[in-house]
Amino acid sequence: MYDEFIAGRNAVYEALEAGREIDCIYLQRSGAGKGLGRVVAAAKKRGVIIKDADAKKLDALCPGQNHQGVVAAASPVHYYTLQEVLQRAKQRGEAPFLVLCDGILDPHNLGAIIRTAECAGAHGVLMPKRRSAPISTTVYKSSAGACEHLPLCRVGNLVQTIEQLKEAGVWVYCADMDGVNFRDQDFGGPVAIVVGSEGEGVSRLVRQSCDGAVSLPLLGQISSLNASVAAGIVLYEVAGQRLAAKKGAQ
């Protein structure tokens, strides 16, 4: 799944201290002996997720290596901060256009959303550190290379991130079946679109934090769209409005 697995207490600790992009750490809490304390402390300091795993799981992740009860899954891409993403838009002389992924656990869907966001001219994709598919090789491949060109940002809490965006003057809208028709929404100016999972949609607290919600008309018998398809439709509505405004200003 990942670009690289780093095995062993010292190797994982040094990777954390060096600032390597780590998606998560698999830790054998029982039967692994002492010496894992500083790894755990360094991971918590960096905000890296720790997942419990048994020896069999760790052996499968790094066959033939002496993992010493700990394996780190390293990301194949670099993560940006929210400030860096906003700065990217400013450097382009454009109003921020961001995509927030809430509970997108399927790596193919996440990769497809990243791909569409890049094609639609977004300045970055934000996702929570928890309840999100990590940027694995599957996501990377599904993005068709978009991960190389579009800044990706992992945040601790989407609700807090939305508040930060609103303070920065960004209007935040989520895709929700109870929202207004997406074609009736003015997406002019700084905007962020929140996309939820297929099963649960946008979480309640995230929905309440948004400035509004937009929906897609469903005219057939199926009650929902694939998350990446729904995201693509809304993102290109944003892109279309931005292009029209730019053309009108010329």
C-alpha positions in Angstrom: 0.0 0.0 0.0 2.7 2.5 1.0 5.8 3.8 -0.7 8.0 2.3 2.0 7.9 0.5 5.3 10.5 1.4 7.9 11.2 -1.3 10.5 13.0 -1.2 13.8 12.9 1.0 16.9 15.9 3.2 16.0 15.0 3.5 12.3 11.4 4.5 13.0 12.5 7.0 15.7 15.1 8.6 13.5 12.5 8.9 10.7 10.1 10.6 13.0 12.8 13.0 14.3 14.0 13.8 10.8 10.5 14.9 9.8 9.8 12.1 7.3 6.2 11.9 6.1 4.8 9.1 8.2 1.1 8.0 7.6 0.9 5.7 10.6 2.9 3.5 12.9 2.1 -0.2 13.6 3.1 -1.1 17.2 3.3 -4.4 18.9 2.4 -3.5 22.5 2.8 -7.0 24.0 5.7 -9.3 23.8 8.0 -6.8 22.1 10.1 -5.9 25.1 11.2 -2.5 26.2 12.5 0.4 24.3 9.4 1.6 22.4 8.6 4.5 24.7 10.6 7.1 22.8 9.1 5.9 19.5 5.6 6.4 21.0 6.5 9.8 22.4 8.0 11.0 19.1 4.9 9.8 17.2 2.6 11.6 19.5 4.7 14.8 19.3 4.3 14.6 15.5 0.6 13.7 15.6 1.2 10.4 13.8 -1.5 7.8 14.3 -0.4 4.6 16.2 -2.2 1.3 15.3 -1.9 -1.8 17.4 -0.6 -4.9 15.6 0.6 -8.3 16.4 3.9 -9.9 15.4 2.3 -11.7 12.5 1.1 -8.4 11.0 4.5 -6.8 11.4 6.2 -9.8 9.8 3.9 -9.5 6.8 4.6 -5.8 6.4 8.4 -6.3 6.3 9.3 -9.9 5.6 12.7 -10.9 6.8 13.4 -7.8 8.7 13.9 -7.5 12.5 11.1 -5.0 13.2 11.5 -5.1 17.0 7.8 -4.6 17.5 7.4 -1.4 15.4 6.9 -0.6 11.7 6.2 2.8 10.2 4.3 3.3 7.0 5.9 6.1 5.1 3.9 8.3 2.7 4.9 8.5 -1.0 4.1 12.2 -1.1 4.9 15.4 0.9 2.2 17.0 3.0 1.7 20.8 3.1 0.3 23.0 5.9 -3.0 24.8 5.5 -1.0 28.1 5.4 1.1 26.8 2.6 -2.0 25.8 0.6 -3.5 29.2 1.1 -0.3 30.9 0.1 -0.2 28.9 -3.1 -3.5 30.5 -4.1 -2.2 34.0 -3.2 0.9 33.5 -5.2 -1.2 32.7 -8.3 -3.3 35.8 -7.7 -6.4 33.6 -7.3 -9.1 33.3 -4.7 -8.6 30.0 -2.7 -10.3 26.9 -4.1 -10.0 24.0 -1.7 -11.4 20.5 -1.3 -12.0 18.9 2.1 -12.5 15.1 2.3 -14.6 14.0 5.3 -14.4 10.2 5.9 -13.2 9.2 2.5 -11.9 5.7 3.4 -11.7 4.1 -0.1 -8.3 4.8 -1.6 -9.6 4.7 -5.2 -12.3 7.3 -4.4 -9.7 9.5 -2.7 -7.3 9.2 -5.6 -10.1 10.1 -8.0 -11.1 13.2 -6.0 -7.5 14.4 -5.9 -7.3 13.9 -9.7 -10.5 15.8 -10.4 -9.5 18.6 -7.9 -6.2 19.1 -9.7 -7.9 19.2 -13.1 -10.6 21.6 -11.9 -7.9 24.1 -10.7 -8.2 23.6 -7.0 -5.2 24.8 -4.9 -5.2 21.9 -2.5 -7.0 18.9 -0.9 -7.4 18.6 2.8 -8.1 15.4 4.8 -8.2 14.5 8.4 -5.5 12.3 10.0 -8.1 10.0 11.2 -11.1 8.6 9.3 -9.4 9.0 6.0 -7.6 6.7 3.6 -3.9 7.4 3.9 -2.0 8.5 0.8 -0.9 5.1 -0.2 0.4 3.8 -3.5 -3.2 2.9 -4.5 -4.3 6.5 -3.9 -1.2 7.8 -5.8 -1.9 5.6 -8.8 -5.7 6.4 -8.8 -4.8 10.1 -8.9 -3.0 9.6 -12.2 -0.1 11.6 -11.0 -2.2 14.5 -9.6 -0.5 13.9 -6.2 2.7 15.3 -7.7 1.1 18.6 -8.7 -1.6 19.3 -6.1 -0.7 20.1 -2.5 -2.2 17.7 0.0 -2.8 18.6 3.6 -3.5 16.4 6.6 -5.3 18.1 9.5 -6.1 17.1 13.0 -9.7 18.2 13.1 -11.9 19.2 10.1 -14.2 21.3 12.2 -11.3 23.4 13.5 -9.9 23.6 10.0 -13.2 24.9 8.7 -13.2 27.6 11.3 -9.7 28.6 10.3 -10.8 28.8 6.7 -13.8 30.9 7.5 -11.5 33.3 9.5 -9.4 33.6 6.4 -12.4 34.6 4.4 -13.1 31.3 2.7 -16.7 30.2 2.3 -17.2 26.5 3.0 -20.0 24.4 1.4 -20.6 20.7 1.9 -22.2 18.3 -0.6 -25.4 17.1 1.2 -28.6 15.7 -0.1 -30.6 18.3 1.9 -28.7 21.3 0.4 -29.8 23.7 -2.3 -29.3 22.8 -5.9 -25.6 23.1 -6.7 -26.3 25.2 -9.8 -28.1 27.8 -7.7 -25.2 28.4 -5.4 -22.8 31.3 -6.0 -19.3 29.9 -5.7 -17.6 33.1 -6.5 -14.7 34.2 -4.4 -12.7 32.0 -1.9 -14.4 28.7 -1.6 -13.9 25.2 -0.1 -16.0 22.2 -0.9 -16.5 19.4 1.6 -17.1 15.9 0.3 -18.3 13.1 2.6 -18.2 9.4 2.4 -20.7 7.4 0.3 -22.2 5.6 3.3 -22.4 8.3 5.9 -22.0 11.5 4.0 -20.6 14.6 5.7 -20.5 14.2 9.5 -23.0 16.2 11.6 -20.4 18.5 13.2 -18.7 19.2 9.9 -22.1 19.9 8.3 -23.0 22.3 11.1 -19.7 24.2 10.7 -20.2 24.8 7.0 -21.7 28.0 5.6 -24.1 26.0 3.5 -24.8 22.8 1.7 -25.4 21.9 -2.0 -27.1 18.9 -3.5 -27.2 17.1 -6.8 -30.6 16.3 -8.3 -31.1 12.5 -8.5 -33.6 11.8 -11.2 -33.3 8.0 -11.4 -34.0 5.1 -9.0 -30.6 5.1 -7.3 -30.5 7.3 -4.1 -26.8 8.3 -4.2 -23.8 8.9 -6.4 -20.3 7.6 -6.0 -18.4 10.1 -3.8 -15.7 10.9 -6.4 -18.4 11.3 -9.1 -20.4 13.7 -7.0 -17.3 15.6 -6.1 -16.3 16.0 -9.7 -19.7 17.5 -10.7 -19.6 20.1 -7.9 -15.9 20.9 -8.4 -16.5 21.6 -12.1 -19.4 23.8 -11.3 -17.0 25.8 -9.1 -14.4 25.8 -11.9 -17.1 26.9 -14.5 -18.2 29.8 -12.4 -14.6 30.9 -11.8 -13.8 30.7 -15.5 -17.0 32.7 -16.4 -16.1 35.4 -13.9 -12.6 35.6 -15.2 -13.8 35.9 -18.8 -16.3 38.5 -17.8 -13.6 40.6 -16.1 -11.4 40.7 -19.2 
